[in-house]
Amino acid sequence: MAAMLFCVLLQVFDRYLLTLGAVWSEELDRLLLLAVGAVGMVQAFKSGTHFRMSLLQHALPAAGARLQRRLVTVLTVLFLLLFAVSGLDYCRTLAATVSPSLGLSLAAPSLILPAAALTAAWGLLWRLRRRSGAR
């Protein structure tokens, strides 16, 4: 977050005070935003604070609510695995694309998306296993 703040402040300083504009800082800021979003998603899944609809869960009896939580967790893991596979495919298509300012392949920073999806899926499976084994 500090790096993003630095990039934004640098952009404002360069653009409005020096009337230049550091081209690389805007691109770096977008990549950092992608990374912060991915890390935030993993942390939210890990801590169980990611948004979820619980209206049906509260209306069910305890056994039904437990089953519904497990089903939603399994479906979420499947979605994250599908997201990781399509994210890797997307990275392959970006392999030849080079960012104009930073000069690096766009596949490298885009790898954070499938990596975050796999990490979140692993965390959900771990939490599901831990809850199942606790009883």
MDAnalysis code that builds the backbone (N, CA, C; Angstrom):
import MDAnalysis as mda
import numpy as np

u = mda.Universe.empty(405, n_residues=135, atom_resindex=np.repeat(np.arange(135), 3), trajectory=True)
u.add_TopologyAttr("name", ["N", "CA", "C"] * 135)
u.add_TopologyAttr("resid", np.arange(1, 136))
u.add_TopologyAttr("resname", ["MET", "ALA", "ALA", "MET", "LEU", "PHE", "CYS", "VAL", "LEU", "LEU", "GLN", "VAL", "PHE", "ASP", "ARG", "TYR", "LEU", "LEU", "THR", "LEU", "GLY", "ALA", "VAL", "TRP", "SER", "GLU", "GLU", "LEU", "ASP", "ARG", "LEU", "LEU", "LEU", "LEU", "ALA", "VAL", "GLY", "ALA", "VAL", "GLY", "MET", "VAL", "GLN", "ALA", "PHE", "LYS", "SER", "GLY", "THR", "HIS", "PHE", "ARG", "MET", "SER", "LEU", "LEU", "GLN", "HIS", "ALA", "LEU", "PRO", "ALA", "ALA", "GLY", "ALA", "ARG", "LEU", "GLN", "ARG", "ARG", "LEU", "VAL", "THR", "VAL", "LEU", "THR", "VAL", "LEU", "PHE", "LEU", "LEU", "LEU", "PHE", "ALA", "VAL", "SER", "GLY", "LEU", "ASP", "TYR", "CYS", "ARG", "THR", "LEU", "ALA", "ALA", "THR", "VAL", "SER", "PRO", "SER", "LEU", "GLY", "LEU", "SER", "LEU", "ALA", "ALA", "PRO", "SER", "LEU", "ILE", "LEU", "PRO", "ALA", "ALA", "ALA", "LEU", "THR", "ALA", "ALA", "TRP", "GLY", "LEU", "LEU", "TRP", "ARG", "LEU", "ARG", "ARG", "ARG", "SER", "GLY", "ALA", "ARG"])
u.atoms.positions = np.array([
    [0.829, -1.190, 0.000],
    [0.000, 0.000, 0.000],
    [0.869, 1.247, 0.000],
    [1.989, 1.192, 0.721],
    [2.884, 2.344, 0.756],
    [3.479, 2.602, -0.627],
    [3.789, 1.532, -1.349],
    [4.334, 1.695, -2.694],
    [3.289, 2.310, -3.625],
    [2.032, 1.906, -3.470],
    [0.965, 2.498, -4.285],
    [0.810, 3.980, -3.969],
    [0.836, 4.312, -2.691],
    [0.724, 5.711, -2.285],
    [1.882, 6.522, -2.857],
    [3.080, 5.962, -2.800],
    [4.256, 6.637, -3.353],
    [4.074, 6.880, -4.854],
    [3.614, 5.878, -5.585],
    [3.418, 6.015, -7.033],
    [2.380, 7.086, -7.358],
    [1.281, 7.097, -6.622],
    [0.236, 8.091, -6.882],
    [0.744, 9.493, -6.559],
    [1.428, 9.649, -5.432],
    [1.969, 10.965, -5.083],
    [3.006, 11.423, -6.105],
    [3.806, 10.498, -6.590],
    [4.787, 10.829, -7.622],
    [4.098, 11.272, -8.905],
    [3.024, 10.595, -9.273],
    [2.273, 10.988, -10.466],
    [1.712, 12.400, -10.326],
    [1.130, 12.688, -9.184],
    [0.554, 14.022, -8.952],
    [1.654, 15.076, -8.969],
    [2.738, 14.807, -8.282],
    [3.860, 15.752, -8.227],
    [4.420, 16.008, -9.619],
    [4.692, 14.941, -10.362],
    [5.259, 15.092, -11.706],
    [4.308, 15.790, -12.664],
    [3.043, 15.419, -12.604],
    [2.088, 15.929, -13.582],
    [1.706, 17.388, -13.337],
    [1.475, 17.737, -12.074],
    [0.943, 19.070, -11.797],
    [2.002, 20.084, -11.371],
    [3.086, 19.639, -10.791],
    [4.111, 20.588, -10.365],
    [5.243, 20.702, -11.379],
    [5.645, 19.587, -11.959],
    [6.741, 19.610, -12.930],
    [6.241, 19.557, -14.363],
    [4.957, 19.359, -14.544],
    [4.304, 19.188, -15.855],
    [5.028, 18.167, -16.735],
    [5.487, 17.099, -16.112],
    [6.140, 16.020, -16.844],
    [5.233, 14.806, -16.857],
    [5.422, 13.967, -15.935],
    [4.629, 12.746, -15.833],
    [5.508, 11.525, -15.944],
    [5.694, 10.845, -14.830],
    [6.456, 9.596, -14.824],
    [5.561, 8.503, -15.387],
    [5.828, 8.106, -16.602],
    [4.963, 7.148, -17.289],
    [4.979, 5.800, -16.572],
    [6.107, 5.407, -16.062],
    [6.240, 4.099, -15.438],
    [5.452, 4.010, -14.134],
    [5.270, 5.145, -13.434],
    [4.614, 5.074, -12.121],
    [3.135, 4.711, -12.245],
    [2.486, 5.150, -13.315],
    [1.075, 4.801, -13.496],
    [0.922, 3.306, -13.765],
    [1.811, 2.774, -14.573],
    [1.765, 1.348, -14.885],
    [2.090, 0.504, -13.651],
    [3.094, 0.926, -12.911],
    [3.460, 0.211, -11.685],
    [2.324, 0.260, -10.675],
    [1.653, 1.391, -10.605],
    [0.528, 1.535, -9.678],
    [-0.589, 0.553, -10.009],
    [-0.881, 0.363, -11.290],
    [-1.912, -0.610, -11.689],
    [-1.514, -2.029, -11.306],
    [-0.239, -2.365, -11.495],
    [0.225, -3.708, -11.130],
    [0.174, -3.917, -9.624],
    [0.522, -2.880, -8.870],
    [0.445, -2.984, -7.408],
    [-0.998, -3.117, -6.937],
    [-1.915, -2.434, -7.599],
    [-3.328, -2.555, -7.252],
    [-3.821, -3.981, -7.474],
    [-3.378, -4.594, -8.556],
    [-3.710, -5.989, -8.837],
    [-3.187, -6.896, -7.720],
    [-1.950, -6.652, -7.300],
    [-1.341, -7.468, -6.247],
    [-2.053, -7.278, -4.910],
    [-2.375, -6.051, -4.571],
    [-3.058, -5.786, -3.299],
    [-4.439, -6.440, -3.283],
    [-5.149, -6.366, -4.399],
    [-6.459, -7.017, -4.489],
    [-6.369, -8.523, -4.329],
    [-5.359, -9.124, -4.961],
    [-5.190, -10.577, -4.872],
    [-4.813, -11.003, -3.451],
    [-3.914, -10.276, -2.832],
    [-3.512, -10.603, -1.458],
    [-4.692, -10.408, -0.511],
    [-5.476, -9.367, -0.742],
    [-6.661, -9.137, 0.088],
    [-7.681, -10.252, -0.045],
    [-7.849, -10.765, -1.272],
    [-8.780, -11.870, -1.486],
    [-8.333, -13.105, -0.712],
    [-7.045, -13.420, -0.797],
    [-6.526, -14.592, -0.090],
    [-6.712, -14.430, 1.415],
    [-6.394, -13.251, 1.934],
    [-6.533, -13.003, 3.364],
    [-7.993, -13.105, 3.809],
    [-8.893, -12.604, 2.995],
    [-10.322, -12.668, 3.347],
    [-10.818, -14.111, 3.365],
    [-10.393, -14.911, 2.391],
    [-10.791, -16.323, 2.395],
    [-10.160, -17.051, 3.579],
    [-8.903, -16.734, 3.855],
    [-8.194, -17.402, 4.954],
    [-8.848, -17.119, 6.303],
    [-9.230, -15.877, 6.520],
    [-9.802, -15.506, 7.814],
    [-11.313, -15.722, 7.885],
    [-11.927, -16.080, 6.744],
    [-13.372, -16.306, 6.739],
    [-14.173, -15.022, 6.742],
    [-13.553, -13.920, 6.324],
    [-14.255, -12.635, 6.325],
    [-14.699, -12.206, 4.933],
    [-14.531, -13.059, 3.941],
    [-14.992, -12.726, 2.599],
    [-16.514, -12.677, 2.631],
    [-17.095, -11.782, 1.836],
    [-18.551, -11.619, 1.876],
    [-19.248, -12.927, 1.492],
    [-20.391, -13.155, 2.084],
    [-21.193, -14.331, 1.747],
    [-22.651, -14.050, 2.119],
    [-23.520, -14.719, 1.423],
    [-24.945, -14.604, 1.692],
    [-25.302, -15.677, 2.721],
    [-25.837, -15.275, 3.845],
    [-26.121, -16.254, 4.892],
    [-27.607, -16.344, 5.234],
    [-28.440, -15.757, 4.416],
    [-29.872, -15.767, 4.686],
    [-30.413, -17.193, 4.737],
    [-30.084, -18.001, 3.731],
    [-30.539, -19.387, 3.694],
    [-29.933, -20.189, 4.845],
    [-28.671, -19.939, 5.119],
    [-27.977, -20.661, 6.186],
    [-28.654, -20.444, 7.538],
    [-29.110, -19.229, 7.806],
    [-29.765, -18.938, 9.087],
    [-31.175, -19.524, 9.159],
    [-31.782, -19.769, 8.012],
    [-33.142, -20.313, 7.997],
    [-33.165, -21.830, 8.163],
    [-32.014, -22.478, 7.931],
    [-31.948, -23.940, 8.007],
    [-31.654, -24.415, 9.431],
    [-32.037, -25.654, 9.741],
    [-31.611, -26.225, 11.018],
    [-30.092, -26.428, 11.008],
    [-29.525, -26.705, 12.153],
    [-28.069, -26.772, 12.296],
    [-27.416, -27.728, 11.298],
    [-27.978, -28.925, 11.133],
    [-27.388, -29.902, 10.199],
    [-27.471, -29.405, 8.756],
    [-28.593, -28.805, 8.400],
    [-28.753, -28.265, 7.055],
    [-27.823, -27.091, 6.794],
    [-27.641, -26.246, 7.798],
    [-26.742, -25.102, 7.659],
    [-25.302, -25.571, 7.482],
    [-24.928, -26.599, 8.222],
    [-23.572, -27.161, 8.105],
    [-23.354, -27.742, 6.701],
    [-24.338, -28.470, 6.214],
    [-24.256, -29.041, 4.868],
    [-24.200, -27.937, 3.811],
    [-25.008, -26.916, 3.988],
    [-25.012, -25.800, 3.039],
    [-23.663, -25.085, 3.036],
    [-23.045, -24.882, 4.202],
    [-21.717, -24.249, 4.285],
    [-20.688, -25.079, 3.548],
    [-20.726, -26.385, 3.747],
    [-19.762, -27.268, 3.061],
    [-19.953, -27.234, 1.553],
    [-21.198, -27.293, 1.115],
    [-21.491, -27.257, -0.315],
    [-21.007, -25.945, -0.943],
    [-21.270, -24.832, -0.283],
    [-20.823, -23.533, -0.791],
    [-19.293, -23.471, -0.811],
    [-18.650, -24.020, 0.195],
    [-17.188, -24.025, 0.223],
    [-16.631, -24.847, -0.930],
    [-17.203, -26.025, -1.168],
    [-16.736, -26.875, -2.274],
    [-16.959, -26.176, -3.617],
    [-18.115, -25.562, -3.802],
    [-18.385, -24.836, -5.047],
    [-17.436, -23.651, -5.220],
    [-17.122, -22.982, -4.127],
    [-16.170, -21.866, -4.191],
    [-14.786, -22.356, -4.570],
    [-14.374, -23.485, -4.005],
    [-13.066, -24.067, -4.361],
    [-13.042, -24.427, -5.841],
    [-14.115, -25.022, -6.334],
    [-14.175, -25.366, -7.758],
    [-14.091, -24.108, -8.630],
    [-14.790, -23.059, -8.222],
    [-14.711, -21.803, -8.970],
    [-13.291, -21.252, -8.953],
    [-12.639, -21.275, -7.793],
    [-11.267, -20.756, -7.696],
    [-10.302, -21.576, -8.542],
    [-10.504, -22.899, -8.594],
    [-9.647, -23.738, -9.442],
    [-9.870, -23.418, -10.920],
    [-11.120, -23.224, -11.303],
    [-11.417, -22.831, -12.679],
    [-10.808, -21.464, -12.996],
    [-10.888, -20.554, -12.048],
    [-10.287, -19.228, -12.207],
    [-8.772, -19.335, -12.357],
    [-8.144, -20.223, -11.589],
    [-6.689, -20.399, -11.675],
    [-6.288, -20.959, -13.034],
    [-7.033, -21.940, -13.520],
    [-6.723, -22.537, -14.827],
    [-6.898, -21.506, -15.936],
    [-7.999, -20.774, -15.914],
    [-8.195, -19.753, -16.952],
    [-7.204, -18.613, -16.786],
    [-6.796, -18.327, -15.557],
    [-5.783, -17.302, -15.322],
    [-4.428, -17.698, -15.885],
    [-4.074, -18.973, -15.747],
    [-2.823, -19.453, -16.345],
    [-2.878, -19.392, -17.860],
    [-4.024, -19.726, -18.417],
    [-4.201, -19.626, -19.866],
    [-4.064, -18.173, -20.319],
    [-4.628, -17.269, -19.553],
    [-4.522, -15.840, -19.860],
    [-3.061, -15.381, -19.789],
    [-2.332, -15.875, -18.800],
    [-0.906, -15.525, -18.691],
    [-0.118, -16.019, -19.900],
    [-0.473, -17.188, -20.413],
    [0.198, -17.691, -21.619],
    [-0.048, -16.763, -22.804],
    [-1.259, -16.225, -22.914],
    [-1.536, -15.311, -24.031],
    [-0.803, -13.981, -23.861],
    [-0.485, -13.618, -22.609],
    [0.219, -12.361, -22.361],
    [1.741, -12.499, -22.423],
    [2.236, -13.708, -22.601],
    [3.684, -13.937, -22.527],
    [4.472, -13.072, -23.504],
    [3.947, -12.840, -24.687],
    [4.678, -12.060, -25.694],
    [4.417, -10.563, -25.573],
    [3.488, -10.171, -24.735],
    [3.158, -8.752, -24.585],
    [4.062, -8.122, -23.535],
    [4.708, -7.049, -23.926],
    [5.629, -6.354, -23.026],
    [5.026, -5.008, -22.660],
    [5.108, -4.668, -21.382],
    [4.567, -3.375, -20.958],
    [5.431, -2.257, -21.534],
    [4.803, -1.196, -22.030],
    [5.564, -0.150, -22.706],
    [6.521, 0.616, -21.797],
    [6.141, 0.884, -20.571],
    [6.989, 1.699, -19.700],
    [7.978, 0.888, -18.886],
    [7.497, -0.209, -18.323],
    [8.365, -0.999, -17.445],
    [9.221, -1.998, -18.221],
    [8.780, -2.365, -19.418],
    [9.561, -3.265, -20.256],
    [9.578, -4.709, -19.793],
    [8.586, -5.129, -19.031],
    [8.534, -6.531, -18.612],
    [7.309, -7.202, -19.193],
    [7.396, -8.509, -19.304],
    [6.287, -9.271, -19.861],
    [5.079, -9.142, -18.938],
    [3.921, -8.929, -19.503],
    [2.711, -8.789, -18.693],
    [2.263, -10.112, -18.077],
    [2.853, -11.210, -18.540],
    [2.514, -12.508, -17.957],
    [3.016, -12.599, -16.520],
    [4.170, -12.006, -16.240],
    [4.763, -12.109, -14.898],
    [3.860, -11.508, -13.817],
    [3.444, -10.244, -13.925],
    [2.573, -9.725, -12.863],
    [1.186, -10.344, -12.871],
    [0.744, -10.851, -14.016],
    [-0.584, -11.466, -14.079],
    [-0.616, -12.834, -13.413],
    [0.542, -13.413, -13.160],
    [0.591, -14.714, -12.480],
    [0.060, -14.640, -11.053],
    [-0.023, -13.434, -10.511],
    [-0.533, -13.312, -9.145],
    [-1.995, -13.735, -9.053],
    [-2.753, -13.588, -10.143],
    [-4.175, -13.971, -10.104],
    [-4.369, -15.476, -9.938],
    [-3.766, -16.328, -10.799],
    [-3.928, -17.763, -10.555],
    [-3.264, -18.215, -9.253],
    [-2.154, -17.580, -8.891],
    [-1.503, -17.952, -7.631],
    [-2.400, -17.632, -6.443],
    [-3.044, -16.486, -6.471],
    [-3.951, -16.116, -5.387],
    [-5.164, -17.041, -5.350],
    [-5.683, -17.407, -6.517],
    [-6.838, -18.310, -6.564],
    [-6.478, -19.674, -5.986],
    [-5.300, -20.196, -6.348],
    [-4.869, -21.488, -5.803],
    [-4.629, -21.409, -4.299],
    [-4.047, -20.315, -3.844],
    [-3.801, -20.146, -2.408],
    [-5.112, -20.047, -1.639],
    [-6.075, -19.309, -2.177],
    [-7.376, -19.194, -1.522],
    [-8.102, -20.536, -1.506],
    [-8.028, -21.284, -2.605],
    [-8.667, -22.611, -2.654],
    [-8.039, -23.541, -1.630],
    [-6.720, -23.505, -1.530],
    [-6.023, -24.337, -0.539],
    [-6.446, -23.952, 0.871],
    [-6.543, -22.650, 1.131],
    [-6.966, -22.192, 2.457],
    [-8.377, -22.633, 2.793],
    [-9.279, -22.576, 1.815],
    [-10.656, -23.024, 2.060],
    [-10.713, -24.523, 2.326],
    [-9.946, -25.292, 1.540],
    [-9.909, -26.743, 1.768],
    [-9.326, -27.062, 3.139],
    [-8.306, -26.339, 3.526],
    [-7.684, -26.547, 4.839],
    [-8.681, -26.248, 5.955],
    [-9.413, -25.149, 5.814],
    [-10.408, -24.788, 6.829],
    [-11.544, -25.802, 6.865],
    [-11.975, -26.292, 5.695],
    [-13.027, -27.307, 5.626],
    [-12.557, -28.593, 6.294],
    [-11.320, -28.990, 6.020],
    [-10.755, -30.212, 6.618],
    [-10.629, -30.066, 8.132],
    [-10.183, -28.895, 8.571],
    [-10.012, -28.665, 10.003],
    [-11.362, -28.692, 10.723],
    [-12.385, -28.110, 10.103],
    [-13.725, -28.130, 10.718],
    [-14.302, -29.527, 10.751],
    [-14.059, -30.314, 9.696],
    [-14.582, -31.689, 9.639],
    [-13.881, -32.576, 10.648],
    [-12.589, -32.347, 10.843],
    [-11.816, -33.168, 11.772],
    [-12.020, -32.783, 13.215],
    [-12.571, -31.595, 13.465],
    [-12.745, -31.117, 14.829],
    [-13.876, -31.845, 15.544],
    [-14.770, -32.450, 14.759],
    [-15.901, -33.135, 15.408],
    [-15.592, -34.550, 15.657],
])
